[in-house]
């Protein structure tokens, strides 16, 4: 392990052997995580695979925040739509059933 890598705090009752993960596994998981991000989410046009672990995690957190905001906006729009006079109770029931 590189000397620049900080050790993670251990949780009470956890054993290192049952919680250890190799650097290769971490790299693979970070690559998979980065692949889930849309191209527009990577900062400064960074090429996939060249981003640091910290950058991948920061970009992922930013993307999750934007998804939460989008869900909130869509929820508000849906609430307004369902409460409008243009939607019949049958149509509202269909929309609700699709959301479940």
C-alpha positions in Angstrom: 0.0 0.0 0.0 1.3 3.4 -0.8 2.5 5.6 2.1 0.4 8.5 1.0 -2.8 6.6 1.5 -4.6 7.5 4.7 -5.9 4.7 6.8 -9.6 4.5 7.4 -10.9 4.7 10.9 -11.9 1.3 12.2 -15.3 0.8 13.6 -15.7 -0.9 16.9 -16.1 -4.6 16.6 -15.0 -4.8 13.0 -12.0 -6.9 12.1 -9.5 -5.8 9.5 -9.6 -9.2 7.8 -13.4 -9.2 7.2 -13.4 -5.6 6.0 -10.2 -5.4 4.0 -10.4 -4.5 0.3 -7.5 -4.4 -2.2 -6.5 -1.4 -4.1 -7.4 -3.2 -7.3 -10.9 -3.8 -6.0 -11.2 -0.1 -5.0 -10.0 0.9 -8.5 -12.5 -1.4 -10.1 -15.3 0.0 -8.0 -14.3 3.6 -8.7 -14.3 2.8 -12.4 -17.7 1.3 -12.2 -19.0 4.3 -10.3 -17.5 6.7 -12.8 -19.1 4.8 -15.6 -22.5 5.5 -14.1 -21.9 9.2 -14.3 -23.1 11.0 -17.4 -20.2 12.5 -19.5 -21.5 16.0 -18.7 -21.0 15.3 -14.9 -17.3 14.9 -15.1 -15.5 18.1 -14.3 -13.4 20.0 -16.8 -13.9 17.4 -19.5 -11.7 15.0 -17.7 -11.2 11.7 -19.5 -12.8 8.7 -17.9 -10.2 6.6 -16.2 -7.9 9.5 -15.5 -9.8 11.0 -12.5 -8.7 10.6 -9.0 -10.7 8.7 -6.5 -11.6 11.9 -4.7 -12.8 13.5 -8.0 -15.0 10.5 -8.8 -16.5 10.7 -5.4 -17.1 14.4 -5.6 -18.6 14.1 -9.0 -20.8 11.3 -7.8 -22.1 13.3 -4.9 -22.8 16.3 -7.1 -24.7 14.1 -9.5 -26.8 12.6 -6.7 -27.6 16.1 -5.4 -28.7 17.1 -8.9 -30.9 14.0 -9.2 -32.5 14.7 -5.8 -33.3 18.3 -7.0 -34.7 16.9 -10.3 -36.9 14.5 -8.4 -38.2 17.3 -6.2 -38.9 19.5 -9.2 -40.7 16.6 -10.9 -42.7 15.9 -7.8 -43.8 19.5 -7.6 -44.8 19.5 -11.3 -46.7 16.2 -10.8 -48.5 17.6 -7.7 -49.6 20.7 -9.7 -50.7 18.5 -12.6 -52.8 16.2 -10.4 -54.4 19.1 -8.6 -55.3 20.9 -11.8 -58.8 20.9 -13.1 -57.6 19.4 -16.4 -56.9 16.0 -14.9 -59.9 13.7 -14.3 -60.0 11.4 -11.4 -59.6 8.5 -13.8 -56.4 10.0 -15.3 -55.1 10.8 -11.8 -55.6 7.2 -10.8 -53.7 6.0 -13.8 -50.8 8.4 -13.1 -50.7 7.3 -9.4 -50.8 3.6 -10.4 -47.8 4.2 -12.8 -45.9 5.8 -9.9 -46.3 2.8 -7.6 
